[in-house]
């Protein structure tokens, strides 16, 4: 009995050892599959570009700047390439006043890019071409069925772009739609969609786009203030440093510049003063953030703030600014913070993303604003009916970190 039992144990041990050995061999054989997954099959972005008739100039440009090899490597990542069409490139070369470009055809443009563009050529260098084309690449694959509302992406150039689906438009998929950019950028339409590749997707566009400014939404000319972190935190409006008020620990905007002297008062200096006075400046611009959060700002114009504050305009614009600045500076920072937060929404909302009755959640806790369509224009309706609806008079000012819409009335959330 004992001998039979020992033989059984020996057989089990031998079988187990064999099974473990087989399993180990299997694991060793699978090791590369875990650490080096099989590359996707099919044509790469470079191959797709090289075989697409409308991208002959773009393919020549890819080779010129050395990006063709990157997009031919299936292990280099997933990309969306907004590739300008042949005619888009011809228009771009004409805009640079390239010699004889008024007579350029696709073949002429290919020859110019391939043979004439160098590190020192004028008016277009390899470096300038690289910067432009890097603005047309994002490091994720986005097909048109994923483009719903406006969404911002950081490009390989460093500046950001915004994708939108504009309902009812003949070319609904747009980049930087309705741009009025503080940085002089430009937008385009996607004219050929979803050329899929093993390492991403190509969207053919009708313009060689210029990057929008890398300045953030606040430091732009739209909302003219900035925050600098260092040994101490410096907040500025324009070029004026705004000190902390020793009495209440909020920023003292008494010395802030008057702002615009134009009679139409279309600037946002008073909104900026309220934002700085409230202490939100250092919250909106986080210390050490390399990429700022996206915001949509419904910015009341100075004229709207004059009306909200009940400022007497009979003494002229300069006197009105002095009175309004004094009123803002004497208001508790927490009260101003609630007013400012009610005009800021997280995320990007172009006018094409708005619809009648749409509600947007503001930075003011648990408070929303409603979009209303009246007389072929958009209005913002707050929680306090007596303030009236604020007409969006100048929409879609796109910056590197968000969108600004001008409105003609200060809204109240509570």
MIKOLVEX-485823 format. One record per residue (C-alpha): residue number from 1; residue in three letters; chain; x, y, z. Coordinates in steps of 0.05 Angstrom, whole numbers, always signed. Each point is the difference from the previous one (the first is absolute). Example, Ala and Ser with C-alpha at 12.3 -4.5 7.8 and 13.67 -1.06 7.14 Angstrom:
<nodes>
<1; "ala"; "A"; <+246; -90; +156>>,
<2; "ser"; "A"; <+27; +69; -13>>,
</nodes>
This chain:
<nodes>
<1; "unk"; "A"; <+0; +0; +0>>,
<2; "unk"; "A"; <+56; +47; +19>>,
<3; "unk"; "A"; <+39; -16; -64>>,
<4; "unk"; "A"; <-62; +12; -44>>,
<5; "unk"; "A"; <-13; +67; +35>>,
<6; "unk"; "A"; <+73; +22; -12>>,
<7; "unk"; "A"; <-5; -19; -74>>,
<8; "unk"; "A"; <-64; +42; -6>>,
<9; "unk"; "A"; <+34; +60; +31>>,
<10; "unk"; "A"; <+60; -8; -46>>,
<11; "unk"; "A"; <-45; -2; -61>>,
<12; "unk"; "A"; <-39; +62; +22>>,
<13; "unk"; "A"; <+65; +37; +13>>,
<14; "unk"; "A"; <+28; -19; -68>>,
<15; "unk"; "A"; <-64; +21; -35>>,
<16; "unk"; "A"; <-3; +66; +39>>,
<17; "unk"; "A"; <+72; +15; -17>>,
<18; "unk"; "A"; <-14; -14; -74>>,
<19; "unk"; "A"; <-62; +44; +2>>,
<20; "unk"; "A"; <+38; +57; +33>>,
<21; "unk"; "A"; <+55; -6; -52>>,
<22; "unk"; "A"; <-51; +3; -56>>,
<23; "unk"; "A"; <-33; +61; +32>>,
<24; "unk"; "A"; <+67; +34; +9>>,
<25; "unk"; "A"; <+18; -12; -73>>,
<26; "unk"; "A"; <-68; +29; -19>>,
<27; "unk"; "A"; <+12; +61; +43>>,
<28; "unk"; "A"; <+69; +10; -30>>,
<29; "unk"; "A"; <-29; -7; -69>>,
<30; "unk"; "A"; <-53; +53; +17>>,
<31; "unk"; "A"; <+48; +48; +33>>,
<32; "unk"; "A"; <+11; +43; -62>>,
<33; "unk"; "A"; <-74; +5; -11>>,
<34; "unk"; "A"; <-7; +33; +68>>,
<35; "unk"; "A"; <+57; +49; -6>>,
<36; "unk"; "A"; <-2; +12; -75>>,
<37; "unk"; "A"; <-72; -5; -24>>,
<38; "unk"; "A"; <-11; -16; -73>>,
<39; "unk"; "A"; <+1; +64; -41>>,
<40; "unk"; "A"; <-65; +17; -36>>,
<41; "unk"; "A"; <-3; -24; -71>>,
<42; "unk"; "A"; <-17; +40; -62>>,
<43; "unk"; "A"; <+25; +63; -34>>,
<44; "unk"; "A"; <+33; +53; +43>>,
<45; "unk"; "A"; <-16; +75; -1>>,
<46; "unk"; "A"; <+59; +11; -46>>,
<47; "unk"; "A"; <-23; -54; -48>>,
<48; "unk"; "A"; <-71; +26; -1>>,
<49; "unk"; "A"; <+26; +71; -14>>,
<50; "unk"; "A"; <+45; -25; -56>>,
<51; "unk"; "A"; <-57; -34; -36>>,
<52; "unk"; "A"; <-53; +55; +8>>,
<53; "unk"; "A"; <-3; +46; -61>>,
<54; "unk"; "A"; <-24; +60; +40>>,
<55; "unk"; "A"; <+61; -4; +47>>,
<56; "unk"; "A"; <+58; +1; -49>>,
<57; "unk"; "A"; <+27; +67; +26>>,
<58; "unk"; "A"; <-11; -21; +72>>,
<59; "unk"; "A"; <+39; -65; -13>>,
<60; "unk"; "A"; <+57; +40; -29>>,
<61; "unk"; "A"; <-1; +46; +61>>,
<62; "unk"; "A"; <+1; -61; +47>>,
<63; "unk"; "A"; <+63; -25; -33>>,
<64; "unk"; "A"; <+32; +69; +0>>,
<65; "unk"; "A"; <-8; +9; +76>>,
<66; "unk"; "A"; <+19; -72; +16>>,
<67; "unk"; "A"; <-68; -19; +27>>,
<68; "unk"; "A"; <-15; -54; -51>>,
<69; "unk"; "A"; <+43; -50; +37>>,
<70; "unk"; "A"; <-36; +14; +66>>,
<71; "unk"; "A"; <-68; -11; -31>>,
<72; "unk"; "A"; <+25; -63; -34>>,
<73; "unk"; "A"; <+18; -32; +67>>,
<74; "unk"; "A"; <-60; -38; +28>>,
<75; "unk"; "A"; <+32; +0; +69>>,
<76; "unk"; "A"; <+7; +76; +4>>,
<77; "unk"; "A"; <-70; +10; +27>>,
<78; "unk"; "A"; <-70; +18; -24>>,
<79; "unk"; "A"; <-11; +66; -35>>,
<80; "unk"; "A"; <-52; +44; -33>>,
<81; "unk"; "A"; <+30; +38; -58>>,
<82; "unk"; "A"; <-39; +59; -28>>,
<83; "unk"; "A"; <+33; -2; -68>>,
<84; "unk"; "A"; <-9; +61; -45>>,
<85; "unk"; "A"; <-23; -16; -70>>,
<86; "unk"; "A"; <+41; +16; -62>>,
<87; "unk"; "A"; <-39; +64; -12>>,
<88; "unk"; "A"; <+6; +20; +73>>,
<89; "unk"; "A"; <+76; -4; -8>>,
<90; "unk"; "A"; <-2; +40; -65>>,
<91; "unk"; "A"; <-40; +55; +35>>,
<92; "unk"; "A"; <+49; -1; +58>>,
<93; "unk"; "A"; <+60; +8; -46>>,
<94; "unk"; "A"; <-35; +57; -36>>,
<95; "unk"; "A"; <-14; +34; +67>>,
<96; "unk"; "A"; <+75; -1; +13>>,
<97; "unk"; "A"; <+13; +33; -68>>,
<98; "unk"; "A"; <+43; -58; -23>>,
<99; "unk"; "A"; <+27; +20; -69>>,
<100; "unk"; "A"; <-46; -21; -57>>,
<101; "unk"; "A"; <-48; -32; +49>>,
<102; "unk"; "A"; <-59; +34; -34>>,
<103; "unk"; "A"; <+10; -50; -56>>,
<104; "unk"; "A"; <+13; -60; +45>>,
<105; "unk"; "A"; <-33; -66; -13>>,
<106; "unk"; "A"; <+3; -61; +46>>,
<107; "unk"; "A"; <+63; -23; -36>>,
<108; "unk"; "A"; <+32; +69; +5>>,
<109; "unk"; "A"; <-13; +1; +75>>,
<110; "unk"; "A"; <+29; -70; +9>>,
<111; "unk"; "A"; <+63; +22; -38>>,
<112; "unk"; "A"; <+7; +64; +41>>,
<113; "unk"; "A"; <-7; -37; +67>>,
<114; "unk"; "A"; <+47; -56; -22>>,
<115; "unk"; "A"; <+54; +42; -34>>,
<116; "unk"; "A"; <-3; +71; +25>>,
<117; "unk"; "A"; <-16; -2; +74>>,
<118; "unk"; "A"; <+64; -3; +42>>,
<119; "unk"; "A"; <+25; +21; +68>>,
<120; "unk"; "A"; <+13; +71; -26>>,
<121; "unk"; "A"; <-49; +7; -58>>,
<122; "unk"; "A"; <-47; +59; -3>>,
<123; "unk"; "A"; <-58; +10; +10>>,
<124; "unk"; "A"; <-9; -71; +27>>,
<125; "unk"; "A"; <+52; -40; +39>>,
<126; "unk"; "A"; <-1; -72; +23>>,
<127; "unk"; "A"; <-7; +25; +72>>,
<128; "unk"; "A"; <-61; +43; -17>>,
<129; "unk"; "A"; <-32; -57; -39>>,
<130; "unk"; "A"; <+12; -48; +58>>,
<131; "unk"; "A"; <-33; +48; +49>>,
<132; "unk"; "A"; <-61; +7; -45>>,
<133; "unk"; "A"; <-8; -74; -12>>,
<134; "unk"; "A"; <+10; -19; +73>>,
<135; "unk"; "A"; <-61; +43; +15>>,
<136; "unk"; "A"; <-39; -49; -44>>,
<137; "unk"; "A"; <+16; -61; +43>>,
<138; "unk"; "A"; <-29; -25; +65>>,
<139; "unk"; "A"; <+23; -62; +37>>,
<140; "unk"; "A"; <-65; -38; +0>>,
<141; "unk"; "A"; <-44; -30; -55>>,
<142; "unk"; "A"; <-65; +39; -8>>,
<143; "unk"; "A"; <-52; -20; -52>>,
<144; "unk"; "A"; <-57; +46; -19>>,
<145; "unk"; "A"; <-52; -41; +38>>,
<146; "unk"; "A"; <+37; +20; +64>>,
<147; "unk"; "A"; <-6; +75; -15>>,
<148; "unk"; "A"; <-63; +24; +35>>,
<149; "unk"; "A"; <+8; +65; +40>>,
<150; "unk"; "A"; <+62; +44; -1>>,
<151; "unk"; "A"; <+60; -33; +30>>,
<152; "unk"; "A"; <+71; +25; +7>>,
<153; "unk"; "A"; <+63; -39; -17>>,
<154; "unk"; "A"; <+73; +16; +9>>,
<155; "unk"; "A"; <+38; -7; -65>>,
<156; "unk"; "A"; <+71; -22; -11>>,
<157; "unk"; "A"; <+18; +73; -12>>,
<158; "unk"; "A"; <-22; +16; +71>>,
<159; "unk"; "A"; <-59; +46; -14>>,
<160; "unk"; "A"; <-71; -28; +4>>,
<161; "unk"; "A"; <-56; -8; -50>>,
<162; "unk"; "A"; <-74; -10; +8>>,
<163; "unk"; "A"; <-42; -52; -38>>,
<164; "unk"; "A"; <-74; +12; -11>>,
<165; "unk"; "A"; <-60; -31; -35>>,
<166; "unk"; "A"; <-40; +58; -27>>,
<167; "unk"; "A"; <-71; -24; -10>>,
<168; "unk"; "A"; <-31; +21; -67>>,
<169; "unk"; "A"; <+65; +22; -31>>,
<170; "unk"; "A"; <+18; -28; -69>>,
<171; "unk"; "A"; <+68; -19; +30>>,
<172; "unk"; "A"; <-19; -15; +72>>,
<173; "unk"; "A"; <+67; -23; +27>>,
<174; "unk"; "A"; <+40; +62; +14>>,
<175; "unk"; "A"; <+66; +18; +34>>,
<176; "unk"; "A"; <+2; +65; +40>>,
<177; "unk"; "A"; <-70; +16; -25>>,
<178; "unk"; "A"; <-19; +74; -4>>,
<179; "unk"; "A"; <+68; +20; +25>>,
<180; "unk"; "A"; <+11; +71; +24>>,
<181; "unk"; "A"; <+67; -18; +30>>,
<182; "unk"; "A"; <+42; +44; +45>>,
<183; "unk"; "A"; <+61; -33; -30>>,
<184; "unk"; "A"; <-17; +9; -74>>,
<185; "unk"; "A"; <-12; -74; -11>>,
<186; "unk"; "A"; <-44; -30; -53>>,
<187; "unk"; "A"; <-50; -56; -8>>,
<188; "unk"; "A"; <-19; -49; -54>>,
<189; "unk"; "A"; <-53; -49; -23>>,
<190; "unk"; "A"; <+8; -76; -6>>,
<191; "unk"; "A"; <-16; -13; -73>>,
<192; "unk"; "A"; <+19; -75; -4>>,
<193; "unk"; "A"; <-14; -40; +63>>,
<194; "unk"; "A"; <+29; -60; +35>>,
<195; "unk"; "A"; <+57; -26; -44>>,
<196; "unk"; "A"; <+17; -55; +49>>,
<197; "unk"; "A"; <+70; -27; +9>>,
<198; "unk"; "A"; <+32; -52; +45>>,
<199; "unk"; "A"; <+29; +55; +44>>,
<200; "unk"; "A"; <-56; +51; -1>>,
<201; "unk"; "A"; <-44; +39; -47>>,
<202; "unk"; "A"; <+7; +55; -52>>,
<203; "unk"; "A"; <-51; +55; -5>>,
<204; "unk"; "A"; <+10; +42; -63>>,
<205; "unk"; "A"; <-10; +75; +12>>,
<206; "unk"; "A"; <-8; +60; -45>>,
<207; "unk"; "A"; <+53; +46; +31>>,
<208; "unk"; "A"; <+71; -1; +26>>,
<209; "unk"; "A"; <-18; +26; +69>>,
<210; "unk"; "A"; <+39; +51; +40>>,
<211; "unk"; "A"; <+7; -18; +75>>,
<212; "unk"; "A"; <-40; +41; +49>>,
<213; "unk"; "A"; <+39; +37; +53>>,
<214; "unk"; "A"; <+32; -43; +54>>,
<215; "unk"; "A"; <-20; +54; +50>>,
<216; "unk"; "A"; <-54; -26; +46>>,
<217; "unk"; "A"; <-70; +28; +0>>,
<218; "unk"; "A"; <+14; +48; +57>>,
<219; "unk"; "A"; <+66; +30; -23>>,
<220; "unk"; "A"; <-28; +12; -69>>,
<221; "unk"; "A"; <-24; +68; -24>>,
<222; "unk"; "A"; <-71; -23; +16>>,
<223; "unk"; "A"; <+5; -4; +76>>,
<224; "unk"; "A"; <+61; +41; +14>>,
<225; "unk"; "A"; <+30; -27; +64>>,
<226; "unk"; "A"; <+54; -49; +21>>,
<227; "unk"; "A"; <+28; -38; +59>>,
<228; "unk"; "A"; <+74; -12; +11>>,
<229; "unk"; "A"; <+24; -49; +52>>,
<230; "unk"; "A"; <+68; +8; +33>>,
<231; "unk"; "A"; <+25; +20; +68>>,
<232; "unk"; "A"; <-66; +36; +5>>,
<233; "unk"; "A"; <-63; -1; -43>>,
<234; "unk"; "A"; <-7; +60; -46>>,
<235; "unk"; "A"; <-68; +15; -31>>,
<236; "unk"; "A"; <-2; +52; -55>>,
<237; "unk"; "A"; <-54; +36; -39>>,
<238; "unk"; "A"; <+33; +22; -64>>,
<239; "unk"; "A"; <+68; +22; +25>>,
<240; "unk"; "A"; <-24; +23; +68>>,
<241; "unk"; "A"; <+17; -44; +60>>,
<242; "unk"; "A"; <-60; -8; +46>>,
<243; "unk"; "A"; <+18; -3; +75>>,
<244; "unk"; "A"; <-36; -37; +55>>,
<245; "unk"; "A"; <-43; +43; +45>>,
<246; "unk"; "A"; <+28; -6; +71>>,
<247; "unk"; "A"; <-69; +13; +28>>,
<248; "unk"; "A"; <-39; -58; -31>>,
<249; "unk"; "A"; <+52; -43; -36>>,
<250; "unk"; "A"; <-34; +10; -68>>,
<251; "unk"; "A"; <+36; +33; -58>>,
<252; "unk"; "A"; <-5; +76; -1>>,
<253; "unk"; "A"; <-19; +22; -70>>,
<254; "unk"; "A"; <-3; +74; +18>>,
<255; "unk"; "A"; <+62; +12; -41>>,
<256; "unk"; "A"; <-23; -41; -60>>,
<257; "unk"; "A"; <+1; +36; -67>>,
<258; "unk"; "A"; <-64; +32; -25>>,
<259; "unk"; "A"; <-2; -43; -61>>,
<260; "unk"; "A"; <-33; +20; -65>>,
<261; "unk"; "A"; <-16; +72; -13>>,
<262; "unk"; "A"; <-44; -19; -59>>,
<263; "unk"; "A"; <-71; +25; +5>>,
<264; "unk"; "A"; <-29; -69; -17>>,
<265; "unk"; "A"; <+37; -32; +60>>,
<266; "unk"; "A"; <+6; -69; -32>>,
<267; "unk"; "A"; <+59; -22; +43>>,
<268; "unk"; "A"; <+1; -45; +61>>,
<269; "unk"; "A"; <+43; +40; +49>>,
<270; "unk"; "A"; <-53; +3; +54>>,
<271; "unk"; "A"; <-14; -75; -4>>,
<272; "unk"; "A"; <+76; -11; +5>>,
<273; "unk"; "A"; <+3; +45; +61>>,
<274; "unk"; "A"; <-57; -39; +33>>,
<275; "unk"; "A"; <+36; -66; -14>>,
<276; "unk"; "A"; <+66; +25; +29>>,
<277; "unk"; "A"; <-32; +34; +60>>,
<278; "unk"; "A"; <-38; -65; +16>>,
<279; "unk"; "A"; <+64; -41; +5>>,
<280; "unk"; "A"; <-20; -46; -56>>,
<281; "unk"; "A"; <+61; +18; -42>>,
<282; "unk"; "A"; <+45; -49; +36>>,
<283; "unk"; "A"; <-53; -54; -3>>,
<284; "unk"; "A"; <-13; +7; -74>>,
<285; "unk"; "A"; <+75; +0; -15>>,
<286; "unk"; "A"; <+26; -57; +43>>,
<287; "unk"; "A"; <+72; +2; +23>>,
<288; "unk"; "A"; <+44; -45; -42>>,
<289; "unk"; "A"; <-54; -20; -50>>,
<290; "unk"; "A"; <+31; -9; -69>>,
<291; "unk"; "A"; <-68; -8; -33>>,
<292; "unk"; "A"; <-57; +41; +29>>,
<293; "unk"; "A"; <-71; -26; +6>>,
<294; "unk"; "A"; <-48; +18; -56>>,
<295; "unk"; "A"; <-52; +52; +17>>,
<296; "unk"; "A"; <-56; +35; -36>>,
<297; "unk"; "A"; <-7; +71; +26>>,
<298; "unk"; "A"; <-63; +41; -10>>,
<299; "unk"; "A"; <+35; +66; +12>>,
<300; "unk"; "A"; <-44; +61; +15>>,
<301; "unk"; "A"; <+26; +61; -36>>,
<302; "unk"; "A"; <+18; +63; +38>>,
<303; "unk"; "A"; <-65; +30; -23>>,
<304; "unk"; "A"; <-37; -58; +33>>,
<305; "unk"; "A"; <+39; +10; +64>>,
<306; "unk"; "A"; <-15; +75; +1>>,
<307; "unk"; "A"; <-74; -16; -4>>,
<308; "unk"; "A"; <+6; -55; +53>>,
<309; "unk"; "A"; <+36; +47; +48>>,
<310; "unk"; "A"; <-46; +59; -15>>,
<311; "unk"; "A"; <+60; +42; -22>>,
<312; "unk"; "A"; <-15; +72; -19>>,
<313; "unk"; "A"; <+26; +10; -71>>,
<314; "unk"; "A"; <-17; +74; -6>>,
<315; "unk"; "A"; <+70; +21; +22>>,
<316; "unk"; "A"; <+35; -37; -57>>,
<317; "unk"; "A"; <+33; -67; -8>>,
<318; "unk"; "A"; <+61; +13; +43>>,
<319; "unk"; "A"; <-42; +22; +59>>,
<320; "unk"; "A"; <-46; -60; -10>>,
<321; "unk"; "A"; <+59; -48; +4>>,
<322; "unk"; "A"; <+25; +34; +63>>,
<323; "unk"; "A"; <-68; -7; +33>>,
<324; "unk"; "A"; <-9; -73; -23>>,
<325; "unk"; "A"; <+70; -19; +23>>,
<326; "unk"; "A"; <-14; +31; +68>>,
<327; "unk"; "A"; <-65; -39; +6>>,
<328; "unk"; "A"; <+34; -66; -19>>,
<329; "unk"; "A"; <+57; +12; +49>>,
<330; "unk"; "A"; <-48; +14; +57>>,
<331; "unk"; "A"; <-39; -65; -12>>,
<332; "unk"; "A"; <+16; -62; +40>>,
<333; "unk"; "A"; <+43; -48; -40>>,
<334; "unk"; "A"; <-45; -60; +14>>,
<335; "unk"; "A"; <-60; +37; -28>>,
<336; "unk"; "A"; <+39; +17; -63>>,
<337; "unk"; "A"; <+24; -72; -6>>,
<338; "unk"; "A"; <-72; -24; -4>>,
<339; "unk"; "A"; <-15; +50; -55>>,
<340; "unk"; "A"; <+62; -19; -40>>,
<341; "unk"; "A"; <-9; -75; +9>>,
<342; "unk"; "A"; <-71; +5; -27>>,
<343; "unk"; "A"; <+29; +23; -67>>,
<344; "unk"; "A"; <+50; -57; -8>>,
<345; "unk"; "A"; <-15; -71; -24>>,
<346; "unk"; "A"; <+49; -58; -2>>,
<347; "unk"; "A"; <+14; -25; -70>>,
<348; "unk"; "A"; <-5; +30; -69>>,
<349; "unk"; "A"; <-67; +24; -27>>,
<350; "unk"; "A"; <+1; +35; -67>>,
<351; "unk"; "A"; <-64; +34; -23>>,
<352; "unk"; "A"; <-11; -60; -46>>,
<353; "unk"; "A"; <-4; -44; +63>>,
<354; "unk"; "A"; <-57; +41; +29>>,
<355; "unk"; "A"; <-74; -15; -7>>,
<356; "unk"; "A"; <-64; +32; +24>>,
<357; "unk"; "A"; <-13; -20; +72>>,
<358; "unk"; "A"; <+69; -31; +10>>,
<359; "unk"; "A"; <+24; +4; +72>>,
<360; "unk"; "A"; <+73; +8; +18>>,
<361; "unk"; "A"; <+30; -14; +68>>,
<362; "unk"; "A"; <+41; +59; +25>>,
<363; "unk"; "A"; <+59; +2; +49>>,
<364; "unk"; "A"; <-49; +27; +52>>,
<365; "unk"; "A"; <-19; -62; +39>>,
<366; "unk"; "A"; <-66; -32; -22>>,
<367; "unk"; "A"; <-18; +60; -44>>,
<368; "unk"; "A"; <-16; -3; -74>>,
<369; "unk"; "A"; <-14; +50; -55>>,
<370; "unk"; "A"; <-48; -11; -57>>,
<371; "unk"; "A"; <+11; +17; -73>>,
<372; "unk"; "A"; <-60; +32; -34>>,
<373; "unk"; "A"; <-10; +14; -75>>,
<374; "unk"; "A"; <-34; +66; -16>>,
<375; "unk"; "A"; <-2; +40; -65>>,
<376; "unk"; "A"; <+54; -43; -32>>,
<377; "unk"; "A"; <+48; +13; +57>>,
<378; "unk"; "A"; <+22; -38; +62>>,
<379; "unk"; "A"; <-14; +27; +70>>,
<380; "unk"; "A"; <+23; -23; +68>>,
<381; "unk"; "A"; <-55; -5; +52>>,
<382; "unk"; "A"; <+20; -1; +74>>,
<383; "unk"; "A"; <-37; -22; +63>>,
<384; "unk"; "A"; <-24; +71; +17>>,
<385; "unk"; "A"; <-52; +20; -51>>,
<386; "unk"; "A"; <+3; +74; +18>>,
<387; "unk"; "A"; <+70; +6; -28>>,
<388; "unk"; "A"; <-25; -17; -70>>,
<389; "unk"; "A"; <+33; -43; -52>>,
<390; "unk"; "A"; <+70; +16; -24>>,
<391; "unk"; "A"; <+8; +1; -76>>,
<392; "unk"; "A"; <+62; -36; -26>>,
<393; "unk"; "A"; <+23; +57; -44>>,
<394; "unk"; "A"; <+70; -24; -21>>,
<395; "unk"; "A"; <+5; -76; +2>>,
<396; "unk"; "A"; <+56; -49; -11>>,
<397; "unk"; "A"; <+64; +36; +19>>,
<398; "unk"; "A"; <+45; -61; +1>>,
<399; "unk"; "A"; <+64; -2; +41>>,
<400; "unk"; "A"; <+50; -54; +17>>,
<401; "unk"; "A"; <-37; -21; +64>>,
<402; "unk"; "A"; <-72; +15; -15>>,
<403; "unk"; "A"; <-53; +44; -30>>,
<404; "unk"; "A"; <-27; +70; +16>>,
<405; "unk"; "A"; <-69; +24; -18>>,
<406; "unk"; "A"; <-17; +74; +12>>,
<407; "unk"; "A"; <-67; +11; +35>>,
<408; "unk"; "A"; <-37; +65; +11>>,
<409; "unk"; "A"; <-26; -12; +70>>,
<410; "unk"; "A"; <+29; -24; +66>>,
<411; "unk"; "A"; <-37; -62; +24>>,
<412; "unk"; "A"; <-15; -17; +72>>,
<413; "unk"; "A"; <+0; -72; +25>>,
<414; "unk"; "A"; <-31; +10; +68>>,
</nodes>
